Amino acid sequence: MMTTRNFGLGCAVLGAIGFTTAASAAEQITFVSQGGAYQAAQTVAILDPSAKKLGITINQDSIPDAWPAIKTQVGSGKPIWDVVDTPTGYCLRGGEQGLIEKLDFSKIPNAAAMPEAYRSPYSVSYEFYSSVLAYSQKTFPKDAPNSWVDFWDVKKFPGRRALRNHPIATLEAALMADGVAPDKLYPLDVDRAFKKLEEIKPHITVWWTSGAQSAQLLNDGEVDMEMAWNGRVSAVAKEGAKVSFTYNQGVLQSTSLCILKGAPNLETAVKFLNEAVDPVHQANLPLNIDYGPGNPKAFETGVIKPERAAQLPSEPANAAKQALMSYAWWSSPAGEAAEKRWASFMQK
């Protein structure tokens, strides 16, 4: 049993971990994620243990954005990849376009036991992160902003602000700032959201375009509050930056596992999918990186200590404070139209 890895853009390089046997050599998959520390953490927590338990070889590849390659590979009729870890919306869009296999949950009991909102006919939630309201503790040593209503209140909470230059999660924040409850957001009232964004637009110092940029803005004191991904804020806080965030009114987002249509190792891919969302494997992921497990049963294993659980976006109490992203809405024609409308909003 082994994993091979290539955190680049080609065929997997054979750098074996563990060992393989003649019996297991026939069973293999190619697994694709986004590389870097994230994929390294998966290798330790999920991929290596899954390969060992199933007696299979897991070849790894990585790519920042898998969607174009999914379309190309499946379109060729000879896909190379089997299982992809990608933003959930791509799994849904791929399923609708005939690029992603429909899942038989009778063969994936670990996934079948997960909440219905955490899976779709084409995908299973793999890990969670949150778009949260983050702030400088130097600017706000007490009475810090704690909601998107506060973020929009430039009189009560003066300071430089940043938002992501993307509609996903930003429209949700705007609606919560306008009084919509986190569990009542969908279908999004897009007109209302953009109207609310027009209010705050003159007060936005930076519209960030990458997680690294958002972290740098806080770390360097260029902004006093912003929307950011929880893991990015935690990382700079660990390095000593006086920053914090709240999960209140966060937007809980996920990447998911899905299988390419016509995957060369379909049967083994299904077995791996079930193993990858095993509660114990899932519980090991946040021991290696600041992401929450996709399977909430991970919090019942005893692997994640209470103090660590309290830091994670998908911990049940934290999840209850947030809006769960509807990737079904974002992958619908209304969601695609909202993404196109964003470009004109930014150009005004």
VEXDREN-2710 file (C-alpha; in Angstrom, 1 decimal):
% VEXDREN-2710
k/r/px/py/pz
1/MET/0.0/0.0/0.0
2/MET/1.4/3.4/-0.9
3/THR/0.7/6.8/-2.1
4/THR/2.7/8.4/-4.8
5/ARG/2.7/12.2/-5.2
6/ASN/3.3/14.9/-7.6
7/PHE/2.3/18.3/-6.3
8/GLY/2.6/19.8/-9.8
9/LEU/0.7/19.4/-13.0
10/GLY/1.8/16.1/-14.6
11/CYS/1.6/12.4/-14.1
12/ALA/2.3/11.3/-10.5
13/VAL/5.9/10.8/-9.6
14/LEU/6.6/7.5/-7.8
15/GLY/7.8/8.6/-4.4
16/ALA/6.3/5.8/-2.4
17/ILE/5.2/5.9/1.2
18/GLY/4.8/2.5/2.8
19/PHE/4.9/-0.5/0.5
20/THR/2.9/-2.1/-2.3
21/THR/2.2/-5.8/-3.0
22/ALA/1.4/-7.7/-6.1
23/ALA/-2.2/-8.1/-5.0
24/SER/-2.6/-4.3/-4.3
25/ALA/-0.8/-3.2/-7.4
26/ALA/-3.8/-3.9/-9.5
27/GLU/-6.0/-1.6/-7.4
28/GLN/-5.1/2.0/-7.6
29/ILE/-6.6/5.5/-8.1
30/THR/-5.3/8.9/-9.0
31/PHE/-6.3/11.5/-6.5
32/VAL/-6.1/15.2/-7.2
33/SER/-6.2/18.1/-4.8
34/GLN/-4.7/21.6/-4.6
35/GLY/-1.2/20.9/-3.4
36/GLY/0.9/22.7/-0.8
37/ALA/0.5/22.3/3.0
38/TYR/-3.2/21.3/2.5
39/GLN/-2.4/18.3/0.4
40/ALA/0.5/17.4/2.6
41/ALA/-1.8/17.4/5.6
42/GLN/-4.3/15.2/3.7
43/THR/-1.5/12.7/2.9
44/VAL/-0.7/12.2/6.6
45/ALA/-4.3/12.3/7.9
46/ILE/-6.3/10.6/5.2
47/LEU/-4.5/9.4/2.1
48/ASP/-1.8/7.2/3.6
49/PRO/-4.1/5.6/6.2
50/SER/-6.7/5.0/3.5
51/ALA/-4.2/3.4/1.2
52/LYS/-3.0/1.1/4.0
53/LYS/-6.4/0.1/5.1
54/LEU/-7.7/-0.6/1.6
55/GLY/-4.5/-2.1/0.3
56/ILE/-4.4/0.1/-2.7
57/THR/-2.0/2.5/-4.3
58/ILE/-3.0/6.2/-4.3
59/ASN/-1.3/8.2/-7.0
60/GLN/-1.5/11.9/-6.3
61/ASP/-1.5/14.9/-8.5
62/SER/-2.3/18.6/-7.8
63/ILE/-3.6/21.6/-9.6
64/PRO/-4.9/24.9/-8.2
65/ASP/-8.1/24.8/-10.4
66/ALA/-9.2/21.4/-11.5
67/TRP/-12.3/22.5/-13.4
68/PRO/-10.7/23.1/-16.8
69/ALA/-8.8/19.8/-16.6
70/ILE/-11.9/17.9/-15.6
71/LYS/-13.7/19.2/-18.8
72/THR/-10.7/18.4/-21.0
73/GLN/-10.1/14.9/-19.6
74/VAL/-13.7/13.8/-19.7
75/GLY/-14.2/15.4/-23.0
76/SER/-11.4/13.3/-24.4
77/GLY/-13.2/10.1/-23.5
78/LYS/-10.1/8.9/-21.6
79/PRO/-9.8/10.6/-18.2
80/ILE/-6.7/10.0/-16.2
81/TRP/-7.9/11.2/-12.8
82/ASP/-10.3/9.2/-10.6
83/VAL/-11.1/11.3/-7.5
84/VAL/-10.9/15.1/-7.3
85/ASP/-11.0/17.3/-4.2
86/THR/-12.4/20.5/-5.6
87/PRO/-14.9/23.3/-4.6
88/THR/-18.3/21.8/-4.2
89/GLY/-19.9/23.9/-6.9
90/TYR/-17.7/22.3/-9.6
91/CYS/-18.8/18.9/-8.5
92/LEU/-22.5/19.9/-8.9
93/ARG/-21.9/21.7/-12.2
94/GLY/-19.9/18.8/-13.5
95/GLY/-22.7/16.4/-12.5
96/GLU/-25.2/18.5/-14.4
97/GLN/-23.0/18.6/-17.4
98/GLY/-22.2/14.9/-17.5
99/LEU/-18.6/15.2/-16.3
100/ILE/-19.0/13.7/-12.8
101/GLU/-20.2/10.3/-11.8
102/LYS/-23.5/10.0/-9.9
103/LEU/-22.8/8.4/-6.6
104/ASP/-24.5/5.3/-5.2
105/PHE/-24.6/6.0/-1.5
106/SER/-25.4/2.3/-0.7
107/LYS/-21.7/1.7/-1.5
108/ILE/-20.6/4.8/0.5
109/PRO/-22.0/4.2/4.0
110/ASN/-19.8/6.8/5.7
111/ALA/-21.1/9.4/3.3
112/ALA/-24.7/8.2/3.6
113/ALA/-24.6/8.8/7.3
114/MET/-23.6/12.4/6.9
115/PRO/-26.2/15.2/7.0
116/GLU/-28.0/15.6/3.7
117/ALA/-26.8/19.2/3.3
118/TYR/-23.2/17.9/3.4
119/ARG/-23.6/15.8/0.2
120/SER/-25.2/15.8/-3.2
121/PRO/-25.9/13.2/-5.8
122/TYR/-22.4/13.9/-7.2
123/SER/-20.3/14.8/-4.2
124/VAL/-19.4/14.4/-0.5
125/SER/-18.1/17.2/1.7
126/TYR/-14.4/16.6/2.4
127/GLU/-13.3/19.6/4.5
128/PHE/-14.8/22.9/5.7
129/TYR/-13.5/26.4/6.0
130/SER/-15.3/29.7/6.7
131/SER/-15.5/33.2/5.3
132/VAL/-15.5/35.2/8.6
133/LEU/-15.4/38.7/9.9
134/ALA/-11.8/39.3/11.0
135/TYR/-10.4/42.4/12.8
136/SER/-7.4/44.0/14.3
137/GLN/-7.2/43.7/18.1
138/LYS/-5.1/46.8/18.1
139/THR/-7.9/48.8/16.7
140/PHE/-10.6/46.9/18.6
141/PRO/-9.1/45.7/21.9
142/LYS/-12.6/45.4/23.2
143/ASP/-16.1/45.8/21.8
144/ALA/-15.0/44.4/18.4
145/PRO/-17.3/44.1/15.4
146/ASN/-19.3/40.8/15.8
147/SER/-21.6/40.7/12.8
148/TRP/-22.0/42.0/9.2
149/VAL/-24.3/44.6/10.6
150/ASP/-21.3/45.9/12.6
151/PHE/-19.1/45.7/9.5
152/TRP/-21.5/47.9/7.6
153/ASP/-21.8/50.4/10.5
154/VAL/-19.0/52.8/9.7
155/LYS/-19.9/55.2/12.4
156/LYS/-19.9/52.8/15.4
157/PHE/-17.0/50.9/14.0
158/PRO/-14.8/53.3/12.0
159/GLY/-11.7/52.0/10.2
160/ARG/-10.3/50.7/7.0
161/ARG/-12.2/47.7/5.5
162/ALA/-11.6/45.0/3.0
163/LEU/-13.8/42.5/1.2
164/ARG/-13.1/39.7/-1.2
165/ASN/-13.4/40.6/-4.9
166/HIS/-15.8/37.8/-5.6
167/PRO/-19.6/37.5/-5.1
168/ILE/-19.5/34.1/-3.4
169/ALA/-19.9/34.7/0.4
170/THR/-19.8/38.4/-0.2
171/LEU/-23.4/38.5/-1.3
172/GLU/-24.3/36.4/1.7
173/ALA/-22.6/38.8/4.0
174/ALA/-24.4/41.8/2.5
175/LEU/-27.8/40.2/3.0
176/MET/-26.9/39.3/6.6
177/ALA/-25.9/43.0/7.0
178/ASP/-29.3/43.9/5.8
179/GLY/-31.0/41.7/8.4
180/VAL/-31.5/38.4/6.6
181/ALA/-31.0/35.4/9.0
182/PRO/-28.2/33.0/8.1
183/ASP/-30.6/30.1/7.7
184/LYS/-32.9/32.2/5.4
185/LEU/-30.5/33.4/2.8
186/TYR/-31.4/31.1/-0.1
187/PRO/-32.4/31.7/-2.8
188/LEU/-30.3/34.9/-2.6
189/ASP/-32.1/38.2/-3.2
190/VAL/-29.4/39.4/-5.6
191/ASP/-30.8/42.9/-6.1
192/ARG/-31.0/43.4/-2.4
193/ALA/-27.5/42.2/-1.9
194/PHE/-26.0/44.5/-4.5
195/LYS/-28.0/47.4/-3.2
196/LYS/-26.5/46.8/0.3
197/LEU/-23.0/46.4/-1.2
198/GLU/-23.4/49.8/-2.9
199/GLU/-23.7/51.3/0.7
200/ILE/-20.4/49.9/1.9
201/LYS/-18.4/50.2/-1.4
202/PRO/-17.1/53.7/-0.7
203/HIS/-15.7/52.5/2.6
204/ILE/-13.8/49.5/1.2
205/THR/-10.1/50.2/1.1
206/VAL/-9.1/46.9/-0.7
207/TRP/-11.0/44.3/-2.6
208/TRP/-8.7/41.3/-2.1
209/THR/-8.1/38.6/-4.6
210/SER/-6.2/35.9/-2.7
211/GLY/-6.1/34.4/0.7
212/ALA/-2.5/35.4/1.1
213/GLN/-3.3/39.0/0.3
214/SER/-6.1/39.0/2.9
215/ALA/-3.8/37.7/5.5
216/GLN/-1.1/40.3/4.6
217/LEU/-3.6/43.1/4.9
218/LEU/-4.4/42.2/8.5
219/ASN/-0.9/41.3/9.4
220/ASP/0.5/44.6/8.1
221/GLY/-2.2/46.7/9.7
222/GLU/-3.4/47.9/6.3
223/VAL/-7.0/47.3/7.2
224/ASP/-8.9/47.2/10.6
225/MET/-11.5/44.6/9.6
226/GLU/-12.2/42.4/6.6
227/MET/-13.8/39.3/5.3
228/ALA/-11.2/36.5/5.4
229/TRP/-10.9/32.8/5.5
230/ASN/-10.6/31.5/9.0
231/GLY/-7.4/29.5/8.4
232/ARG/-5.6/32.5/7.0
233/VAL/-6.5/34.6/10.1
234/SER/-5.4/31.8/12.5
235/ALA/-2.1/31.5/10.7
236/VAL/-1.1/35.1/11.1
237/ALA/-2.4/35.1/14.7
238/LYS/-0.1/32.1/15.5
239/GLU/2.8/34.2/14.1
240/GLY/2.1/36.9/16.6
241/ALA/-0.3/39.3/14.8
242/LYS/-2.8/40.9/17.0
243/VAL/-5.8/39.8/15.0
244/SER/-8.9/37.8/15.7
245/PHE/-12.2/36.8/14.1
246/THR/-15.7/35.6/14.9
247/TYR/-17.6/32.6/13.5
248/ASN/-20.9/34.6/14.1
249/GLN/-22.5/35.0/10.7
250/GLY/-19.6/33.3/9.0
251/VAL/-20.3/31.5/5.7
252/LEU/-19.4/27.9/6.0
253/GLN/-17.9/26.6/2.8
254/SER/-16.5/23.3/1.7
255/THR/-14.5/21.4/-0.9
256/SER/-15.9/18.0/-1.8
257/LEU/-14.8/14.7/-3.3
258/CYS/-16.2/13.7/-6.6
259/ILE/-15.4/11.1/-9.3
260/LEU/-14.8/11.9/-12.9
261/LYS/-17.2/10.4/-15.4
262/GLY/-15.6/7.3/-16.9
263/ALA/-12.9/7.2/-14.2
264/PRO/-10.4/4.5/-15.1
265/ASN/-10.6/2.9/-11.6
266/LEU/-14.3/3.6/-10.7
267/GLU/-14.9/0.7/-8.3
268/THR/-11.7/1.4/-6.3
269/ALA/-12.5/5.2/-6.4
270/VAL/-15.9/4.5/-4.8
271/LYS/-14.2/2.4/-2.0
272/PHE/-11.7/5.2/-1.5
273/LEU/-14.4/7.9/-1.3
274/ASN/-16.0/6.0/1.5
275/GLU/-12.7/5.5/3.4
276/ALA/-11.7/9.2/2.9
277/VAL/-14.8/10.4/4.9
278/ASP/-14.3/7.8/7.6
279/PRO/-14.8/9.7/10.9
280/VAL/-11.4/8.8/12.3
281/HIS/-9.5/9.8/9.2
282/GLN/-11.5/13.0/9.1
283/ALA/-10.7/13.7/12.7
284/ASN/-7.0/13.5/11.9
285/LEU/-7.2/16.3/9.3
286/PRO/-7.5/19.3/11.8
287/LEU/-4.6/17.9/13.8
288/ASN/-2.5/18.8/10.8
289/ILE/-4.1/22.0/9.3
290/ASP/-6.7/24.6/10.3
291/TYR/-9.6/23.1/8.4
292/GLY/-12.7/21.4/9.8
293/PRO/-13.6/17.8/8.9
294/GLY/-16.3/17.3/6.3
295/ASN/-17.9/14.5/8.3
296/PRO/-19.3/15.9/11.6
297/LYS/-19.0/12.4/13.2
298/ALA/-15.3/13.2/13.4
299/PHE/-16.1/15.3/16.5
300/GLU/-17.5/12.2/18.2
301/THR/-14.4/10.1/17.9
302/GLY/-12.4/11.6/20.8
303/VAL/-9.5/12.3/18.4
304/ILE/-10.2/16.1/18.3
305/LYS/-9.8/17.6/21.8
306/PRO/-12.5/20.1/22.9
307/GLU/-10.1/23.0/22.9
308/ARG/-9.1/22.2/19.3
309/ALA/-12.7/21.5/18.2
310/ALA/-13.7/25.0/19.4
311/GLN/-11.3/26.5/16.9
312/LEU/-12.8/24.7/13.9
313/PRO/-15.4/26.0/11.5
314/SER/-17.4/22.8/11.2
315/GLU/-17.6/22.1/15.0
316/PRO/-21.3/21.9/15.6
317/ALA/-21.6/24.9/17.9
318/ASN/-19.6/27.0/15.4
319/ALA/-21.5/25.7/12.4
320/ALA/-24.8/26.7/14.1
321/LYS/-23.7/30.3/14.1
322/GLN/-23.0/30.4/10.4
323/ALA/-24.7/30.3/7.0
324/LEU/-24.1/27.0/5.2
325/MET/-23.1/27.8/1.6
326/SER/-25.7/26.6/-0.9
327/TYR/-23.6/25.4/-3.8
328/ALA/-26.7/24.2/-5.5
329/TRP/-27.8/27.8/-5.7
330/TRP/-24.4/29.1/-6.9
331/SER/-24.3/26.4/-9.6
332/SER/-27.7/27.3/-10.8
333/PRO/-28.4/29.8/-13.6
334/ALA/-29.2/32.4/-11.0
335/GLY/-25.9/31.9/-9.3
336/GLU/-24.0/32.1/-12.6
337/ALA/-25.9/35.3/-13.4
338/ALA/-24.8/36.8/-10.1
339/GLU/-21.2/36.0/-10.8
340/LYS/-21.4/37.8/-14.1
341/ARG/-23.2/40.8/-12.5
342/TRP/-20.3/41.1/-10.0
343/ALA/-17.9/42.2/-12.8
344/SER/-20.1/45.1/-13.7
345/PHE/-20.5/46.0/-10.0
346/MET/-16.8/46.3/-9.6
347/GLN/-16.3/48.3/-12.8
348/LYS/-18.7/51.1/-11.7
END
